[in-house]
């Protein structure tokens, strides 16, 4: 199983940008489609974006489409989330996980990393 470590979060003003990274251990990273999820206080964890194993295909939640970009570097075992035009409602802890590309992007790994906190001030 791949272990995941998220980083890159922080405090940003509304309209600003952040780039999140998710570093994965193990040699099987490129075997998985990957996704980003987020969880705000008092809310369920929700899907944000996904990228196919090769990186050729991406998919976004409607709430972030046009503002966020997911990418990956299989040589570095890392998946990224570029977040632009951030809004206060984007504030959450962001997590990455492998996803079932043909199964509504359900997370595959039962254990999650520690996540990275994104705070957006208005």
N, C-alpha and C positions, 0 to 999 in steps of 0.2 A: 504493500500500500504506500502511496505517496504521502509525504508529510508536507504541510503547507504553512508558509509564514508570510503574513501580509504586512505591508509597510507603506509609508507615504502619506498617511493622513495628517490632519492638522486643522488649525483654525484659519478660515479664509472669509473675506467679505463676500456678500452676495455679488454675483457677477464675476467672481474670480475663478481661478483654475487650480486643480490639483492633479497629480499623477500618482496613482496607486500602483504598487507592485505586489506580486505574489510569487514568491520563490518556492519551488517544489523540489523535494529530494527524490532520489530514486531514478532509475533509468527508464521508467515507463511513462514519463510525462507526455511524450508525444503520442502516446496511445489513447489519450483521453481528450475529448472535447472539454473545454474549461468554461467556467462561468463565474460571474460576480453576483453576490447577493448583499443585501443590507438589512439591518434591523434597527429601527428607531425605538426609543423607550416606550414601552407599553404596547408595542405593535408586533405583529408576526414578522418573521424574516421573509423578505420578498426577493424575487428574482430581479436582476438589473440587466445583465448582458451575458451573452455566450459567444464562444468562438470555436470553430471546428478544429479538428486535430491538426490539420495543415495550416489553419489560419485563413483559408480562402473564403470562408463563410462566417458571417456574424449575425447576431440577432439581438434586438434590444426591447426592453419594456417601453411602452408608449411614453411613460413619464420622463424618460431620459433620451429618447430618440432625437438625434440632431444635436445633442449637447455632449454626450459621452461617446468615447471610442474605445473599444476593446481591441487589444492586439496581443501577440505572443511571440516569444523568441524561443524556439525549441532547443536551440544550441545552448541557451542559458537556463533552460528549465524555468522560464518566467512568463507570467501573463501580466498584462498591464491594463489599467483603466485610466484613460485620460478624461478628466471631467472639466468641462468648460461651462461658462455661464451658470455657475452654481447658484442654487436657490436655498432658502432656509429649509425647505421641505426635503432637501437632499441630505440633511444632517442625519447621521446614523453611524453605526459600526458596520464597516464593510468587510465582507468575507469572500474568499474564493473557494471553489470546490470543483471537482470534476462533475460533469453533467451528462445526463442521458439525452443525447441530441435528438433522438426519435421518441422521447418520452416526456415531452413538455419541459425539457431542461431540468428535470428533477435532479437534485444533488445525489451523487453516487456514494461518496465517502460518509460514513456515519459520524466520524469525528471531524470537528472543525478546528481551524487555527484560532489564534487569539483575536483575530480581526484587527482593523485599524480604524480609529475614530476620526470621523469627519465632522467638523463643526462649522456651520455657516452663519455668520452674523448678518443681520439685516440693516 
